[in-house]
């Protein structure tokens, strides 16, 4: 098979849908990276989560060729744009509301202002362990939705969870500190 025949078979097996500025290829969302003359270079919408999938769209023929087709996430994450997890809030010893997500807590990166529709959060270990993990909560009527922007923790998970109450209405989250994540900061002399 020649190079061009390989390209044609690539084109035939791709399911491409373009709506409202979003390109969906085989169930994965792609966004525009760069545009040149007749080509648009697309990257997976989850590129911030280190997804390396890339595609080239020929704007004359509307055909797509995949450069890298290995995704590091599922199709449902790509189409919905987020995992649709509702935020769980816990209160710190000092009275600050924290977001609890996957064994770690996040502190607000900014004060909540009037009419604000989203809020940035940083990992609570950002000073002690120089942690770069971040997330955003989008405020909706049905609860705050979490979107993880960076999941690069520099420490083990901070807490192990234990549900104590049996009743579903009053079920409170009881956090127990993970012994592996206690003194992560190196001592200066």
SERO-629261 format. One record per residue: residue number from 1; residue in one letter; chain; z, x negated, y negated of N, C-alpha, C, O in turn. Coordinates in steps of 0.2 Angstrom, whole numbers, plus 2048, in hexadecimal, padded with zeros to 3 digits. Layout:
BEGIN
<NUM a A <Z X Y> <Z X Y> <Z X Y> <Z X Y>>
...
//
This chain:
BEGIN
<1 x A <800 7FC 806> <800 800 800> <800 7FC 7FA> <804 7F7 7F9>>
<2 x A <7FC 7FD 7F5> <7FC 7F9 7EF> <802 7FB 7EA> <805 800 7EB>>
<3 x A <802 7F7 7E5> <807 7F9 7E0> <807 800 7DD> <80C 803 7DC>>
<4 x A <801 801 7DB> <800 808 7D8> <801 80E 7DD> <803 813 7DB>>
<5 x A <7FF 80D 7E3> <801 812 7E8> <808 813 7E9> <80B 819 7E9>>
<6 x A <80C 80E 7E8> <813 80E 7E9> <816 812 7E3> <81B 816 7E3>>
<7 x A <813 811 7DD> <815 814 7D7> <814 81C 7D7> <818 820 7D6>>
<8 x A <80E 81E 7DA> <80C 825 7DB> <811 828 7E0> <813 82E 7DF>>
<9 x A <813 825 7E5> <818 828 7EA> <81F 829 7E6> <822 82D 7E8>>
<10 x A <820 824 7E2> <827 824 7DE> <826 82B 7DA> <82B 82E 7D9>>
<11 x A <821 82C 7D7> <820 832 7D2> <820 838 7D6> <823 83D 7D4>>
<12 x A <81D 838 7DC> <81D 83F 7E0> <824 841 7E2> <825 847 7E3>>
<13 x A <829 83C 7E3> <82F 83E 7E6> <835 83F 7E1> <83A 841 7E3>>
<14 x A <833 83F 7DB> <838 840 7D6> <838 847 7D3> <833 84A 7D2>>
<15 x A <83E 84A 7D3> <83E 851 7D0> <841 850 7C9> <847 84E 7C8>>
<16 x A <83C 851 7C4> <83E 850 7BD> <83E 856 7B9> <83A 85A 7B9>>
<17 x A <843 857 7B5> <844 85D 7B1> <846 85B 7AA> <84B 857 7A9>>
<18 x A <843 85D 7A4> <844 85B 79E> <846 861 79A> <842 865 799>>
<19 x A <84C 861 797> <84E 867 793> <853 864 78D> <857 860 78F>>
<20 x A <852 867 787> <857 866 782> <858 85E 781> <85E 85D 780>>
<21 x A <853 85A 782> <854 853 781> <858 84F 786> <859 849 786>>
<22 x A <859 853 78C> <85C 850 792> <857 850 797> <854 855 799>>
<23 x A <856 84A 79B> <852 849 7A0> <856 849 7A7> <85B 845 7A7>>
<24 x A <855 84D 7AB> <858 84D 7B2> <853 84B 7B7> <84E 84E 7B8>>
<25 x A <855 846 7BB> <851 843 7C0> <855 843 7C6> <85A 840 7C7>>
<26 x A <852 847 7CB> <856 848 7D2> <85D 84A 7D1> <861 848 7D5>>
<27 x A <85E 84E 7CC> <865 850 7CB> <86A 84C 7C7> <86F 84E 7C6>>
<28 x A <867 846 7C5> <86B 842 7C0> <869 843 7B9> <863 843 7B8>>
<29 x A <86E 843 7B4> <86C 843 7AD> <86A 83C 7AB> <86D 837 7AC>>
<30 x A <864 83C 7A7> <862 835 7A4> <862 836 79C> <860 83C 79A>>
<31 x A <863 831 798> <863 831 791> <85E 82C 78F> <85D 827 793>>
<32 x A <85B 82C 789> <856 827 787> <85A 821 785> <85F 821 781>>
<33 x A <857 81B 787> <85A 815 785> <856 812 780> <859 811 77A>>
<34 x A <84F 811 781> <84B 80F 77B> <844 812 77C> <843 815 782>>
<35 x A <840 812 777> <839 815 778> <834 810 775> <835 80D 770>>
<36 x A <82F 80F 778> <829 80B 776> <823 80F 777> <823 813 77C>>
<37 x A <81E 80E 773> <817 811 774> <817 817 779> <818 81C 777>>
<38 x A <815 815 77F> <814 81B 784> <81A 81B 789> <819 81F 78D>>
<39 x A <81F 817 788> <824 817 78D> <82B 819 78A> <82C 817 784>>
<40 x A <82F 81D 78D> <836 81E 78B> <83A 81B 791> <83A 81D 797>>
<41 x A <83F 817 78F> <843 814 794> <84A 818 794> <84D 819 78F>>
<42 x A <84B 81B 79A> <851 81F 79B> <856 81C 79F> <855 817 7A3>>
<43 x A <85C 81D 79D> <862 81B 7A1> <867 820 7A3> <867 826 7A0>>
<44 x A <86A 820 7A9> <86E 825 7AB> <874 827 7A6> <876 822 7A2>>
<45 x A <875 82D 7A5> <87A 82F 7A0> <881 82D 7A1> <885 82C 79C>>
<46 x A <882 82A 7A7> <889 827 7A9> <888 81F 7A8> <88C 81C 7AB>>
<47 x A <884 81D 7A4> <883 816 7A3> <88A 812 7A0> <88B 80C 7A2>>
<48 x A <88E 816 79D> <894 813 79A> <899 812 7A0> <89E 80E 79F>>
<49 x A <898 815 7A6> <89C 814 7AC> <899 80F 7B0> <89A 810 7B6>>
<50 x A <895 80B 7AD> <891 806 7B1> <88C 808 7B6> <88B 805 7BB>>
<51 x A <889 80E 7B5> <884 810 7BA> <87D 80C 7B7> <87C 80D 7B2>>
<52 x A <87A 809 7BC> <874 805 7BB> <86E 808 7BC> <869 805 7BB>>
<53 x A <86E 80F 7BD> <867 812 7BE> <863 813 7B8> <866 814 7B2>>
<54 x A <85D 811 7B9> <858 811 7B3> <851 814 7B5> <850 814 7BB>>
<55 x A <84E 817 7B0> <847 81A 7B2> <842 818 7AC> <845 817 7A6>>
<56 x A <83C 819 7AD> <837 818 7A8> <833 81E 7A8> <830 820 7AD>>
<57 x A <832 821 7A2> <82E 828 7A1> <828 826 79E> <828 824 798>>
<58 x A <822 828 7A1> <81C 827 79D> <81B 82D 799> <81A 832 79C>>
<59 x A <81B 82C 792> <81A 832 78E> <813 836 78E> <813 83C 78D>>
<60 x A <80E 832 790> <807 835 791> <807 83A 797> <804 83F 796>>
<61 x A <809 837 79C> <808 83B 7A2> <80F 83F 7A5> <80F 843 7A9>>
<62 x A <814 83E 7A1> <81B 840 7A3> <81D 83F 7AA> <820 842 7AE>>
<63 x A <81B 839 7AC> <81D 836 7B3> <823 831 7B2> <823 82E 7AD>>
<64 x A <827 831 7B7> <82D 82D 7B7> <82D 828 7BD> <82B 82A 7C3>>
<65 x A <82F 822 7BB> <82F 81D 7C0> <836 81A 7C0> <839 818 7BB>>
<66 x A <83A 81A 7C6> <841 817 7C6> <841 810 7C6> <83D 80D 7CA>>
<67 x A <844 80D 7C2> <845 805 7C2> <84B 804 7C6> <84B 7FF 7CB>>
<68 x A <851 807 7C5> <857 806 7CA> <859 80E 7CB> <85A 811 7C7>>
<69 x A <859 80F 7D2> <85B 816 7D3> <862 817 7D7> <864 81C 7DA>>
<70 x A <866 812 7D6> <86D 812 7D9> <872 814 7D4> <873 810 7CF>>
<71 x A <875 81A 7D5> <87A 81C 7D1> <881 81B 7D4> <882 81A 7DA>>
<72 x A <886 81A 7D0> <88D 819 7D2> <891 81F 7D2> <897 81F 7D1>>
<73 x A <88E 825 7D1> <892 82B 7D1> <88E 831 7D4> <888 830 7D7>>
<74 x A <891 837 7D4> <88E 83D 7D7> <889 840 7D3> <889 83F 7CD>>
<75 x A <885 845 7D5> <880 849 7D1> <884 84E 7CD> <882 84F 7C7>>
<76 x A <889 850 7CF> <88D 855 7CB> <890 852 7C5> <890 856 7C0>>
<77 x A <892 84C 7C6> <895 849 7C0> <88F 848 7BA> <891 848 7B4>>
<78 x A <889 846 7BD> <884 845 7B8> <881 84B 7B5> <880 84B 7AF>>
<79 x A <881 851 7B8> <87E 857 7B5> <883 85A 7B1> <881 85C 7AB>>
<80 x A <889 85A 7B3> <88E 85E 7AE> <890 859 7A8> <892 85C 7A3>>
<81 x A <88F 853 7A9> <891 84E 7A4> <898 84C 7A4> <89A 847 7A0>>
<82 x A <89C 84F 7A8> <8A3 84D 7A8> <8A6 850 7AF> <8A3 854 7B2>>
<83 x A <8AC 84E 7B1> <8AF 850 7B7> <8B2 857 7B6> <8B5 85A 7BB>>
<84 x A <8B3 85A 7B0> <8B6 860 7AE> <8BD 860 7B1> <8BF 865 7B3>>
<85 x A <8C1 85B 7AF> <8C8 85B 7B1> <8CC 85D 7AB> <8CB 85B 7A5>>
<86 x A <8D1 861 7AC> <8D5 864 7A7> <8DA 85E 7A6> <8DD 85C 7AA>>
<87 x A <8DC 85D 79F> <8E1 859 79D> <8E8 85B 79F> <8EA 861 79E>>
<88 x A <8EC 857 7A2> <8F3 858 7A3> <8F7 854 79E> <8F7 84E 79E>>
<89 x A <8FC 857 79B> <900 854 796> <907 853 798> <90A 857 79B>>
<90 x A <90A 84D 797> <911 84C 798> <914 849 792> <910 847 78D>>
<91 x A <91A 849 791> <91E 847 78B> <921 840 78C> <924 83F 791>>
<92 x A <920 83C 788> <923 835 788> <92B 835 786> <92D 83B 784>>
<93 x A <92E 830 788> <935 830 786> <936 830 77E> <93B 833 77C>>
<94 x A <931 82E 77A> <932 82F 773> <92F 835 770> <92F 836 76A>>
<95 x A <92D 83A 775> <92A 840 772> <923 841 771> <921 846 76F>>
<96 x A <91F 83C 773> <918 83C 772> <914 83F 778> <916 83E 77D>>
<97 x A <910 844 776> <90C 847 77C> <907 842 77E> <903 83E 77B>>
<98 x A <907 841 785> <902 83C 788> <8FE 840 78D> <900 845 790>>
<99 x A <8F8 83D 78F> <8F4 840 794> <8F5 83D 79A> <8F5 836 79A>>
<100 x A <8F6 840 79F> <8F7 83D 7A6> <8F0 83E 7AA> <8EE 844 7AB>>
<101 x A <8ED 839 7AC> <8E7 839 7B0> <8E7 834 7B5> <8E7 82E 7B3>>
<102 x A <8E6 835 7BB> <8E5 831 7C1> <8EA 82B 7C1> <8E8 825 7C2>>
<103 x A <8F1 82D 7C0> <8F6 828 7C1> <8F8 824 7BB> <8FC 820 7BB>>
<104 x A <8F4 825 7B5> <8F6 822 7AF> <8F7 827 7AA> <8F4 82C 7AA>>
<105 x A <8FA 824 7A4> <8FB 829 79E> <8F7 825 799> <8F6 81F 798>>
<106 x A <8F5 82A 794> <8F1 828 78E> <8F5 82A 788> <8F7 830 788>>
<107 x A <8F5 826 783> <8F8 828 77D> <8F2 829 778> <8ED 827 778>>
<108 x A <8F4 82D 773> <8EF 82F 76E> <8EC 829 76A> <8F1 825 768>>
<109 x A <8E6 828 769> <8E3 823 765> <8E3 825 75D> <8E2 820 759>>
<110 x A <8E4 82B 75C> <8E4 82D 755> <8E8 834 754> <8EA 837 759>>
<111 x A <8EA 835 74E> <8EE 83C 74D> <8E9 842 74E> <8E3 841 74C>>
<112 x A <8EC 847 750> <8E8 84D 750> <8E7 850 749> <8EC 852 746>>
<113 x A <8E1 851 747> <8DF 854 741> <8DD 85B 741> <8DB 85E 747>>
<114 x A <8DE 85F 73C> <8DC 866 73B> <8D4 867 73D> <8D0 863 73A>>
<115 x A <8D2 86B 742> <8CC 86D 744> <8C8 868 748> <8C2 868 74A>>
<116 x A <8CC 863 74B> <8C9 85E 74F> <8C8 861 756> <8CC 864 759>>
<117 x A <8C2 85F 759> <8C0 862 75F> <8C1 85D 765> <8C0 85F 76B>>
<118 x A <8C2 857 764> <8C3 852 769> <8C9 84D 767> <8CA 84C 761>>
<119 x A <8CB 849 76C> <8D0 844 76A> <8D0 83E 76E> <8CF 83F 774>>
<120 x A <8D0 838 76C> <8D0 832 76F> <8D7 830 772> <8DC 831 76E>>
<121 x A <8D7 82D 778> <8DD 82B 77B> <8DC 824 77E> <8D6 822 780>>
<122 x A <8E1 820 77E> <8E1 819 781> <8E7 819 786> <8EC 81C 785>>
<123 x A <8E6 814 78B> <8EB 813 790> <8F1 811 78D> <8F1 80D 788>>
<124 x A <8F7 814 790> <8FD 812 78D> <8FF 80B 78E> <904 808 78B>>
<125 x A <8FB 807 792> <8FD 800 793> <8F8 7FC 78F> <8F7 7F6 791>>
<126 x A <8F5 7FE 78A> <8F0 7FA 786> <8F4 7F5 782> <8F0 7F0 781>>
<127 x A <8FA 7F5 781> <8FE 7EF 77E> <900 7EA 783> <8FF 7E4 783>>
<128 x A <904 7ED 788> <907 7E9 78D> <902 7E5 792> <902 7DF 793>>
<129 x A <8FC 7E9 794> <8F8 7E6 799> <8F1 7E5 796> <8EC 7E3 799>>
<130 x A <8F0 7E6 78F> <8EA 7E5 78C> <8E4 7EA 78F> <8DF 7E8 790>>
<131 x A <8E7 7F0 791> <8E2 7F4 795> <8DD 7F8 790> <8DF 7FA 78B>>
<132 x A <8D7 7F8 793> <8D1 7FB 78F> <8CF 802 791> <8CA 804 78E>>
<133 x A <8D3 805 795> <8D1 80C 797> <8D2 811 792> <8D7 811 78E>>
<134 x A <8CD 815 791> <8CD 81A 78C> <8CA 821 78E> <8C7 821 793>>
<135 x A <8CC 826 78B> <8CA 82D 78D> <8CA 831 787> <8CD 830 782>>
<136 x A <8C6 837 787> <8C5 83B 782> <8C7 842 784> <8C5 844 78A>>
<137 x A <8CB 846 781> <8CC 84D 783> <8C8 851 77E> <8C9 851 778>>
<138 x A <8C4 856 780> <8C1 85B 77C> <8C5 861 77C> <8C6 864 782>>
<139 x A <8C7 864 777> <8CB 86A 776> <8C7 870 777> <8C2 871 773>>
<140 x A <8C8 874 77C> <8C4 87A 77D> <8C9 880 77E> <8D0 87F 77E>>
<141 x A <8C7 886 77E> <8CB 88C 77F> <8CF 88C 786> <8D4 88F 786>>
<142 x A <8CB 889 78B> <8CE 88A 792> <8D2 884 794> <8D4 883 799>>
<143 x A <8D4 87F 78F> <8D8 879 790> <8D4 873 78E> <8CE 874 78C>>
<144 x A <8D7 86E 78D> <8D4 867 78B> <8D0 864 791> <8D4 863 796>>
<145 x A <8CA 862 790> <8C6 85F 795> <8C6 858 794> <8C5 855 78F>>
<146 x A <8C7 854 79A> <8C7 84D 799> <8C0 84A 79B> <8BD 84C 79F>>
<147 x A <8BF 845 796> <8B9 841 798> <8BB 839 797> <8BD 837 792>>
<148 x A <8BA 836 79D> <8BC 82F 79D> <8B7 82B 79A> <8B1 82B 79D>>
<149 x A <8B8 827 795> <8B3 823 792> <8B3 81C 795> <8AE 818 795>>
<150 x A <8B9 819 797> <8BA 813 79A> <8C0 813 79F> <8C5 815 79D>>
<151 x A <8BE 811 7A5> <8C3 812 7AA> <8C5 80B 7AD> <8C7 80A 7B2>>
<152 x A <8C5 806 7A8> <8C6 7FF 7AA> <8CE 7FD 7A8> <8CF 7FA 7A3>>
<153 x A <8D2 7FF 7AD> <8D9 7FD 7AD> <8DA 7F6 7AF> <8D7 7F4 7B4>>
<154 x A <8DF 7F3 7AB> <8E0 7EC 7AD> <8E7 7EB 7B1> <8EA 7E6 7B1>>
<155 x A <8E9 7F1 7B4> <8F0 7F1 7B7> <8EF 7F6 7BC> <8EB 7FA 7BD>>
<156 x A <8F4 7F6 7C1> <8F4 7FB 7C6> <8F6 802 7C3> <8F8 802 7BD>>
<157 x A <8F5 808 7C7> <8F7 80E 7C4> <8FE 80E 7C2> <902 80B 7C5>>
<158 x A <900 812 7BD> <906 811 7BA> <90B 816 7BD> <911 814 7BE>>
<159 x A <909 81B 7C0> <90E 820 7C3> <90B 823 7CA> <905 823 7CB>>
<160 x A <910 825 7CE> <90E 829 7D4> <911 830 7D2> <916 831 7CF>>
<161 x A <90D 835 7D4> <90F 83C 7D2> <913 83F 7D8> <912 83E 7DE>>
<162 x A <918 844 7D6> <91B 848 7DB> <91C 84F 7D8> <91F 84F 7D2>>
<163 x A <91A 854 7DB> <91B 85B 7D9> <921 85D 7DB> <922 85D 7E2>>
<164 x A <926 85F 7D7> <92C 861 7D9> <92D 869 7DA> <930 86B 7DF>>
<165 x A <92B 86D 7D5> <92C 874 7D6> <927 877 7DA> <921 875 7DB>>
<166 x A <929 87D 7DE> <925 880 7E3> <921 885 7DF> <91B 887 7E1>>
<167 x A <924 889 7DA> <920 88E 7D7> <91A 88B 7D3> <91B 886 7D0>>
<168 x A <915 88F 7D3> <90F 88C 7D0> <90F 88D 7C8> <90C 889 7C5>>
<169 x A <913 892 7C6> <913 893 7BF> <917 88D 7BB> <915 88B 7B6>>
<170 x A <91D 88C 7BE> <921 887 7BB> <920 880 7BE> <925 87C 7BD>>
<171 x A <91B 87E 7C1> <91A 878 7C4> <919 872 7BF> <914 872 7BB>>
<172 x A <91E 86E 7BF> <91E 868 7BA> <91C 862 7BE> <91E 861 7C4>>
<173 x A <919 85D 7BA> <917 857 7BD> <91D 852 7BC> <920 851 7B7>>
<174 x A <91F 84F 7C2> <925 84B 7C2> <921 844 7C3> <91F 843 7C9>>
<175 x A <922 83F 7BF> <91F 838 7BF> <924 833 7C1> <92A 833 7BF>>
<176 x A <922 82F 7C6> <927 82A 7C8> <923 823 7C7> <91D 823 7C9>>
<177 x A <926 81F 7C4> <923 818 7C2> <921 814 7C8> <925 814 7CD>>
<178 x A <91B 812 7C8> <918 80D 7CD> <91C 807 7CD> <91B 803 7C8>>
<179 x A <91F 804 7D2> <923 7FE 7D1> <91E 7F8 7D1> <920 7F3 7CE>>
<180 x A <917 7F9 7D2> <913 7F3 7D2> <910 7F2 7CB> <90D 7ED 7C9>>
<181 x A <912 7F7 7C6> <90F 7F7 7BF> <915 7F7 7BB> <916 7FB 7B6>>
<182 x A <91A 7F2 7BB> <91F 7F2 7B7> <91E 7ED 7B2> <91D 7EE 7AC>>
<183 x A <91F 7E6 7B3> <91F 7E1 7AE> <918 7DE 7AF> <917 7D9 7B2>>
<184 x A <913 7E0 7AB> <90C 7DE 7AC> <90B 7D9 7A6> <906 7D5 7A7>>
<185 x A <90F 7D9 7A1> <90E 7D4 79C> <911 7CD 79E> <916 7CD 7A0>>
<186 x A <90D 7C8 79C> <90F 7C1 79E> <915 7BF 798> <914 7C1 793>>
<187 x A <91A 7BC 79A> <91F 7BA 796> <91D 7B4 792> <91B 7AF 794>>
<188 x A <91E 7B5 78B> <91C 7AF 787> <922 7AB 786> <928 7AD 785>>
<189 x A <921 7A4 786> <927 79F 785> <926 79C 77E> <92A 798 77C>>
//
